[in-house]
Amino acid sequence: MPAAAQAPAVEVSPYIAYRMGGSVEADDPQGSFELDDSEGFGLLVNFLRRGNTQFELLYAQQDTQAVFDGVTGNDGIVDIELRSLELGGVYEFEGQVARPYMAATIGGTHVKTRSFGSASDTFLSGSLGLGVRFFPEQRVGLRIEARARGILVSSSSKIFCETGSDGAICAVQLAGDMLGQVETFAGVSFRF
């Protein structure tokens, strides 16, 4: 009984990431925004439930640029901040030191542009991940993961502002679409 009472109940994992891919179509003017690959960071908090299951709270952040490629002839560049807050779960497979797992989350992503005249919006988002944890000790370990991320962008949102050679052409109308990305990350895990 005393050993069970001292078992870790919470795991905190700050991480650094590299996020790749991502494009979203525009209706007016026609074209697409392509997100540059870039680094990011985040924090995972896991609440160790029972058996091999856990609840997971995810915060992820990426600062990147989106390049507009369209028929206007003016390819604009927009600075973008993506901030995600999601809740989900983890299923951890059996293992001694190395423990493979799969994770799924759902929540929201706030997309903010840093260009003149542009706006920001929050969209439904989610992720699916596969990874492995290394716990040579009970309280400190390493977490490595690859995660597919999806953000459901709304066709009524006007978050991007194309900045061309003739000034700013703002309020680009998006086509209803999903912004998909792949993220790989590594972090140190602490269990309390």
N, C-alpha and C positions, 0 to 999 in steps of 0.2 A: 504493500500500500504506500509507504513513504516514497519508494522509487517512482511510482506512477505519478505522485503529486509533484515531483520535481521534473517531470518530462516537459520539454519545450512545448509551448502553446502557440507562439507567434514567430514567424520568420520574416525578416526585413531584408530586402535585396536591392540596394542601389546598383544601377548598371549604366554602362555606356553602350551605344548602339550605332549601327550603320544602316540607314534606310534607303531602299532602292525602288525605283519605278514610281509610277503614278502619273496619270493623265486624265483630264476631264474635257469633254466636248463643250464648245460654245455654239449657241444658235445665232446670236447677233452680236458682232459679225461672226460668220462661220469660220471655224478653225478649232484649235485645241490648245489647252495649256498643258505643257509637259513639265513635271516637277524634276528638279535636279536631284541626283543622289547626294546625300549628306549625312553627317553624323548627328547623333541625338543622345538623349539620356532619359532616364526614368527611375521609377521606384516601384517595387512590387512589395506588397504586404500580404502575407499568407497567414490565415488562421487555421492551424492544424486541427481538423475536426476529429475524425475517428477513422481507423483503418488506413486506407490509402487515399482518402479524399481530403481536400482543403478548399476553403473559400479564398478567393484572391481579389485584391484591390490593386489596380494598375494605374499609374500616372506615367504618361509618356510625353516627351517634348521634342519637336524638331523645328529648326529654323532653316529654311531653304529658299530657293527661287523657283518661280514658274515662268517659263518662256512661252509666249503666245506665238503659235505658228498658224497663220491664217491667210485668207485671200486679200486682206487689206494692204499687204505689202509692208506694213510697219510691224515688225516683230518686237513686241514689248516684253519687258522683264519686270516681274512683280516679286517683291520680297514677301515671304509667307511665314507665318508662325502657326504650327499645329500643336495644340495642347489637348491631350486625351485623358479622360477619367472614366474608367470602366470597372465593372464588377463581374466576377465569374468564378470559375472553379478549376481545380487541378486534380488529375488522377495520377498518382505516382505508382510506378511498377516496383516490384520487389528488387532488392539489391543490397549489397553490403556497403561498399564505399561509393560506387556509381549507381545512381537511381534514375532511370529514364522516366519521363513523364509527358503527359499531354495536357494542354491548358486551353480554355475558351473563355472569352470575356465579351461583354456587351455594355455599351454606355454611350457617351457623347464625345465629340471632338469639336473644339472651338477653333475655327479657321480665321485668322486675322491677317490682313494684308497691310503692308507699310508703305503704300504708294498714295500719292495725292488723290483725293476724291474717292478712294475705295472704302469698302465697308468690311464688316466681319459678321460671322454667323456661326451657329452651333448646329451640328448634324449628328444623326444617329451613326454610331460606329461599332465595330466589333473586331475580334481577332481570334485566330486559331494558332496554337503553337505546339511545337515538339522540342523537347530539350532533355538535358541530363544534368543532374545535380551530383556534385562530388562532396561527400561529407566524411573526411578522414577522422574528424572529431564530431562529437554530438552537437556542438554549439556554433561552429564556424565552418563554412563550406564555400564552394564555387558553383555558379549556375551559368550554363551556356545554352542558348536557345535560338531557334529560328521561328519567326512568327509571320503569318500572313495577316495583313490588316486591310479592312475595308471601311470606307466612309461613304454613306449614302448622301450625295449632294442633291440639293433641291433645285429644280428647274426655275423656281421663282427667286432664287438668290442672286444678288448682284454684288458678289464679293471681290471680284477681280477688277483691276483698273489697268488697261493697257497703256503704257507710256511710249508713244511713238515719237518720230522725229518732228512731227507737227504739234507737239504738246501732249496733252492727255486725252485719251478717248476712254471715258469711264463707263461704269455700269454695263459691263459685258454680261449679256444674258446667257446663263448656262443651260445646257440641255440636261434633262433628268438622267443621271448616270451614277456609277459607282467609281470612286477613286480607290484603286487597289495598290498596295505597296507590300514589299517584303522587307522584314527587319531581322537583322541578326544582332545578338547582344551577348555580353558577358558581364557578370557581376559577382560581388562577394555577398554571401548570405550569412546572416546572424540569427540564431535562434535563441529565444528567451523563454 
